[in-house]
Amino acid sequence: MAPVEPQTDYVLRTVEERGVRLIRLWFTDVLGQLKSFAISPAELENAFDEGMQFDGSAIDGFSRVQESDVLARPDPNTFELLPWTDSEETSARMFCDIESLDGTPFAGDSRQVLKRNLDRAHERGFTFFVAPEMEFFYFAHGDASKPLEPLDRGSYFDLTTADVASDLRKRTIHALEAMGIPVEYSFHEDSPSQHEIDLRYTDALSMADNVMTFRLMVREIALERGVHATFMPKPMTGVQGSGMHTHLSLFAGDENAFHDPTDPYHLSKTAQCFIAGVLRHAPEITAVTNQLVNSYKRLIVGTEAPAHVSWARNNRSALVRVPITKSGKESAVRIEYRSPDPACNPYLAFALILAAGLKGLDEGYELPPEATINLFELDAHDRAAAGLVELPQSLSEALDAMERSELVRETLGEHIFPWFLRNKRAEWADYKAQVTPFELDRYLGSW
């Protein structure tokens, strides 16, 4: 018998000592929807040794019927007790890697896509760290046939005392920390009933797992109080949408590879090439970082979301921002990629951002000039004269850019790349066939 790994042994002992009754095995489909099935403690050792077999053809983007079965192999490093379960039935969860029956990584598993691209970074001596700012809305209900009902009318950083939303946010933070997911900031965002919780920096794989956990926990805790939480990017007209601004950096051992104390911006050549890669390939990866038809109601000029490919230091109209670090903390330099929204698949989004940055390193891309003006104040003519490249303005445009991209094809692989395009082309076709309230309001009485 092979020796038991220390973390696996820890999980087996904890399950026994804490009286865990169910272990929920989590994994993610190509679109970023969390999937789960449960096993008993008696099956756990076998799950570690051999994986748990299931029908992959039932999962979006996984197997075809004629090659359906796959294995879910739990990652013991992701073991956590679930904080919201009934005290009479302690449950735990682990994320799984999906494998083919021969034990090789399954090409349809987005977690494996991220791991594969992180391995490329490790081969260059880098660890990829990320920290997303998670924005979302609370509403009184989730019934799309009724008008939306925000829980409050607060705005940015408002202190709304003794209201339901503030209590929900507090309870969510406590639950996250109980599962080992540290929170850096939380506050009321700009729009009514919009909130933000910022997750503390960690490696990209752990963070993608954390994002999946975060989205579930926000919804579960809201549901306990009879309200609806949504990560839909733009649920209301006339207010800001929800983004997932993502702070990121590369580390070489314990050293921040983005830091150069001799550079005026404290940006190393590595950082500059990485930013240049992200900028050059941004239009190609937008279909994944912003995967819904609704995502493009947020990425428009005049909102706080970026609409053009640019970078700047303390300028929030830019796609890539280099936050100014505190005095004495210059070595903590990082970049912030501002276009993603919280409805993305975080495994695929992080993989593509990393791949774009590494491409900039490999090819030695030159960093373009900094955008020193507020891009929101320029009209279309001025933006064109300045040579600014627009991000895709619809899901259809984003898919066109993605389809032409060798970088996206290589990063996602020959299984996920064509499936994602087909699925999202179908979504766009369904959207185009709909008659919207806007059209009825504007045209029904006039034509």
Steps between C-alpha positions, in 0.01 A plus 500: 500500500632845410578728795227748592592863426504726810211719383294198401566346841393828664171496309426137591574564868297823509198333342510232768573730795240763406229250415461619141198326346524623140791612284386719212722476194494823297609567145422761235358474150642699208268796562601525865194338656577311819411130496491265796430149618539353846673189631505337840818474711519131409568598136756771572820294493394340173425846357858606577652180360291439190269799449121490481359403161202689353332576166673806354253528210246646742726803573517799264823494303621164631473169311310383195260214562726241334791588731307610804656365821758706689655497846469763773811490717474716814784741582570452874651850520150644448334316790283725718205446731187674374383769744130513412401136543270368770688431824363146496666425168852637458600525134823586325600588147795443268562621148576231244722471199321319219695223330447261214458135596871439440585761764618773262366857539161536331513762224154634586589586860559874543691444827745286305530781241611741771739244652657438159564871448629545854750223425623708205560789739676271748734382224607864466548524878178694572203462730187686393313686776158661464251692717154572355257767614163324498199723431138383515142612562237403754133510399182420690426215258642322196178489295590636155132557417470769772675838540830480688486615862834619643540459874644849547567831324853537625801613297878464511634436853163592654453378855150352497427416861280215618391399151472152355780545245764602755417197713517272195844632411623452858366144517660422164841621616480288815408194296782562251758531775365184665589322173850645489424772242636828639331828411690826458220756461121515484272796439191631326570565133382785276158368396191436713524164677842433342779370722866408472713251687871488412683171545857501627787415264586134448617270222272489195379140541400551863334828405296344219375243753429786742300692240282196435448456875432872545225512240322204655529634855371847409192342343445244777519757780270736308252216448499429875366854549248470218679732254673447167867567426619526141833527321328606178729774363231762424161423658374861501499776239650837592732382778847347512533130432696241696861434413768263622802730492792261540832597657788281389875453514772246436737387771840337451545316829438760769575792270236703316607470136298812413711725726801706391607772746694682226200547271296822538181293528678222698406269209757240399558405138309180581201705614513726196508210254225323694275808487575541129396138440175541692421819305579357157289188554220658705242504217567130433443388860196720570248235392618293798557774757158645403304201376135614513293705257429718802873554568520754219234725654774575757800549268383829351640853494363716779503236771783413737572185299776520237402511134844550342838329507730722706706505816570762762606549855234653721242533219186288535390554142783274376467129430822424691574713803825505696391600852735741673651315795530641851827656606732224616290237321633555149600134473129412513447637148224323308271559205121509490309359203163674506281345230405155641160458660396260778296275269815365330654157548794603724718204398482590131519876563814474715657256252449740208622809685812307598551366147469850352754637746745216443468555125612857559802369690589238239472745210644801680199722432559871552275679747304775321483853644297553814148643468533816710154645430152392599390284207137541602518869407615443141245483221513230233700717259767579761529137602546396138757776442693378805517152346311337786381146434150421621420191698229294326165674537284187483533129566494445124801731446682333789442155352630617161821622667531178700449279195795667323731459801769235502581597859147422622485177300831381643414606856155340514584197289325330210218369719381816677583758230250384233234399755508843664465672162204282400324548832541876502408538131173325588449739794551800270257356244236454771554858616466644148165325459350671807280810484604715797306753710727769352370425151138494612535828689671674209322362195160353581313828518696686231517267203 
